[in-house]
């Protein structure tokens, strides 16, 4: 059986929407991320996949730490737009949100977040346009109960789109 690649098949994978955060010499940045997963339980490890063009990637590459905030389903589109469609090279995204510095000094975004965690990078895999960072979790905390925002809900209910640097981006014909 020979099948062509249907990009919509990948939309059936279960994704969440998160804010990935990082720091560099007292500067903070973050971005929307839809590729994050737990990879081991003992020790607790996460993997996140980040586009090499993003400022957050540069901070993680240099400092080997990252934070992850798990967004709730009711996160407003304006909030998502700031983190997903604007660059930290042109604006300070952190200044208008509630955040806490974690054990590593990375900012953990509290607004619209169900839980936060931070990790130290222990490995990286270059996958072309993106890098998969594997991090050992150094802290995590549930902030409140609720329903996590999935990528499917973001696309189908909120009618959201993927920015060009997202792994799921596909130019419209």
MARFI-513122 format. One record per residue (C-alpha): x, y, z. Coordinates in Angstrom, 3 decimals, always signed. Example, Ala and Ser with C-alpha at 12.3 -4.5 7.8 and 13.67 -1.06 7.14 Angstrom:
2
{pt {+12.300, -4.500, +7.800}}
{pt {+13.670, -1.060, +7.140}}
// end
This chain:
173
{pt {+0.000, +0.000, +0.000}}
{pt {+1.440, +3.353, -1.044}}
{pt {+0.058, +6.357, +0.821}}
{pt {+0.720, +10.017, +0.152}}
{pt {+1.412, +12.271, +3.122}}
{pt {-1.711, +13.995, +4.422}}
{pt {-0.665, +16.760, +6.858}}
{pt {-4.117, +16.674, +8.455}}
{pt {-3.355, +13.159, +9.708}}
{pt {-0.806, +14.744, +12.047}}
{pt {-3.561, +16.932, +13.531}}
{pt {-4.974, +13.730, +14.994}}
{pt {-1.922, +13.394, +17.244}}
{pt {-2.704, +14.625, +20.739}}
{pt {-0.969, +17.956, +21.366}}
{pt {-1.303, +20.501, +24.108}}
{pt {-0.550, +24.216, +23.997}}
{pt {+2.093, +25.492, +26.369}}
{pt {+4.280, +28.474, +27.008}}
{pt {+7.939, +27.556, +26.807}}
{pt {+10.063, +30.104, +28.671}}
{pt {+13.766, +30.792, +28.938}}
{pt {+16.240, +33.365, +30.209}}
{pt {+19.535, +34.902, +29.203}}
{pt {+21.491, +37.278, +31.442}}
{pt {+18.463, +38.832, +33.125}}
{pt {+16.342, +38.879, +29.965}}
{pt {+13.314, +36.630, +29.726}}
{pt {+11.413, +35.286, +26.763}}
{pt {+8.793, +32.729, +25.917}}
{pt {+6.719, +31.317, +23.111}}
{pt {+3.730, +29.118, +22.438}}
{pt {+4.741, +25.502, +22.029}}
{pt {+2.712, +22.491, +20.974}}
{pt {+5.362, +19.784, +21.115}}
{pt {+6.097, +18.818, +24.719}}
{pt {+5.952, +15.400, +26.326}}
{pt {+7.050, +13.436, +29.335}}
{pt {+9.697, +10.928, +28.286}}
{pt {+10.579, +9.197, +31.585}}
{pt {+9.176, +9.033, +35.112}}
{pt {+12.337, +8.156, +37.059}}
{pt {+14.062, +10.509, +36.764}}
{pt {+11.283, +12.848, +35.582}}
{pt {+12.219, +14.085, +32.091}}
{pt {+10.512, +16.182, +29.408}}
{pt {+11.161, +16.764, +25.735}}
{pt {+10.289, +20.003, +23.932}}
{pt {+10.777, +20.797, +20.256}}
{pt {+11.766, +24.371, +19.334}}
{pt {+12.384, +26.122, +16.008}}
{pt {+16.005, +27.239, +15.586}}
{pt {+14.849, +30.691, +14.391}}
{pt {+13.120, +31.502, +17.695}}
{pt {+14.694, +33.677, +20.384}}
{pt {+13.574, +31.158, +23.011}}
{pt {+15.685, +28.529, +21.237}}
{pt {+18.745, +30.801, +21.440}}
{pt {+18.254, +31.270, +25.190}}
{pt {+17.780, +27.541, +25.803}}
{pt {+20.792, +26.632, +23.655}}
{pt {+23.008, +29.046, +25.594}}
{pt {+21.747, +28.507, +29.162}}
{pt {+20.472, +24.882, +29.046}}
{pt {+17.283, +25.540, +31.046}}
{pt {+13.619, +26.007, +30.205}}
{pt {+10.243, +26.453, +31.846}}
{pt {+6.938, +25.033, +30.695}}
{pt {+3.515, +26.421, +31.592}}
{pt {+0.518, +24.212, +30.743}}
{pt {-2.268, +26.440, +29.449}}
{pt {-5.933, +26.080, +30.389}}
{pt {-8.645, +25.638, +27.766}}
{pt {-10.119, +29.101, +28.441}}
{pt {-6.879, +30.931, +27.612}}
{pt {-7.846, +34.022, +25.566}}
{pt {-6.747, +34.191, +21.927}}
{pt {-5.107, +37.589, +22.545}}
{pt {-2.861, +35.992, +25.179}}
{pt {-1.998, +33.103, +22.845}}
{pt {-1.335, +35.575, +20.013}}
{pt {+1.212, +37.515, +22.062}}
{pt {+3.194, +34.379, +22.837}}
{pt {+2.710, +32.647, +19.483}}
{pt {+2.764, +35.355, +16.832}}
{pt {+5.040, +38.050, +18.252}}
{pt {+8.782, +37.906, +18.713}}
{pt {+10.653, +38.637, +21.911}}
{pt {+13.170, +40.393, +19.675}}
{pt {+10.556, +43.139, +19.138}}
{pt {+8.756, +43.249, +22.488}}
{pt {+9.019, +42.207, +26.122}}
{pt {+6.285, +39.576, +26.458}}
{pt {+6.956, +39.008, +30.160}}
{pt {+6.258, +42.565, +31.339}}
{pt {+2.475, +42.260, +31.175}}
{pt {+1.991, +38.834, +32.806}}
{pt {+2.233, +37.276, +36.224}}
{pt {+5.244, +35.020, +36.525}}
{pt {+7.521, +33.517, +39.119}}
{pt {+11.199, +32.762, +38.760}}
{pt {+11.879, +29.075, +39.253}}
{pt {+14.824, +27.373, +40.962}}
{pt {+16.947, +27.860, +37.838}}
{pt {+15.902, +31.505, +37.416}}
{pt {+13.737, +30.749, +34.392}}
{pt {+10.368, +32.552, +34.357}}
{pt {+7.301, +30.366, +34.904}}
{pt {+4.185, +32.003, +33.446}}
{pt {+1.276, +31.884, +35.912}}
{pt {-1.523, +33.546, +33.912}}
{pt {-3.931, +30.961, +32.416}}
{pt {-1.640, +28.111, +33.543}}
{pt {-2.791, +24.896, +35.185}}
{pt {+0.718, +23.771, +36.094}}
{pt {+4.329, +24.827, +35.674}}
{pt {+7.610, +22.971, +35.546}}
{pt {+11.214, +23.737, +34.842}}
{pt {+14.016, +21.613, +33.499}}
{pt {+17.749, +21.517, +32.936}}
{pt {+18.686, +20.379, +29.431}}
{pt {+20.513, +17.043, +29.450}}
{pt {+20.390, +16.284, +25.739}}
{pt {+19.523, +17.694, +22.336}}
{pt {+18.619, +16.168, +18.995}}
{pt {+18.800, +18.278, +15.852}}
{pt {+15.786, +17.430, +13.691}}
{pt {+16.369, +19.932, +10.881}}
{pt {+14.473, +23.187, +11.360}}
{pt {+13.891, +22.345, +15.037}}
{pt {+15.830, +20.977, +18.004}}
{pt {+14.376, +18.480, +20.436}}
{pt {+15.600, +19.431, +23.922}}
{pt {+15.450, +16.762, +26.604}}
{pt {+15.286, +18.192, +30.094}}
{pt {+15.472, +16.752, +33.573}}
{pt {+12.692, +18.317, +35.645}}
{pt {+13.995, +20.221, +38.676}}
{pt {+10.629, +21.525, +39.897}}
{pt {+6.942, +21.281, +39.068}}
{pt {+3.715, +22.496, +40.635}}
{pt {-0.002, +22.264, +39.937}}
{pt {-1.456, +25.788, +40.137}}
{pt {-5.143, +24.957, +39.740}}
{pt {-7.526, +22.339, +38.444}}
{pt {-9.085, +22.665, +35.008}}
{pt {-9.017, +21.395, +31.444}}
{pt {-5.778, +21.725, +29.503}}
{pt {-5.860, +23.516, +26.150}}
{pt {-5.294, +21.037, +23.348}}
{pt {-4.099, +21.914, +19.884}}
{pt {-7.254, +20.371, +18.436}}
{pt {-9.466, +22.644, +20.601}}
{pt {-7.311, +25.627, +19.634}}
{pt {-7.785, +24.885, +15.925}}
{pt {-11.386, +23.669, +15.822}}
{pt {-13.115, +25.726, +18.527}}
{pt {-10.920, +28.805, +18.871}}
{pt {-10.156, +28.770, +15.113}}
{pt {-6.452, +29.330, +15.793}}
{pt {-3.670, +29.005, +13.243}}
{pt {-0.055, +27.852, +13.436}}
{pt {+2.714, +30.447, +13.047}}
{pt {+5.328, +29.789, +10.343}}
{pt {+7.903, +28.550, +12.881}}
{pt {+5.567, +25.893, +14.371}}
{pt {+6.289, +22.252, +13.545}}
{pt {+2.651, +21.920, +12.441}}
{pt {+2.677, +24.951, +10.118}}
{pt {+1.472, +24.398, +6.578}}
{pt {+1.202, +27.291, +4.141}}
{pt {-2.307, +27.740, +2.796}}
{pt {-2.602, +27.120, -0.940}}
// end
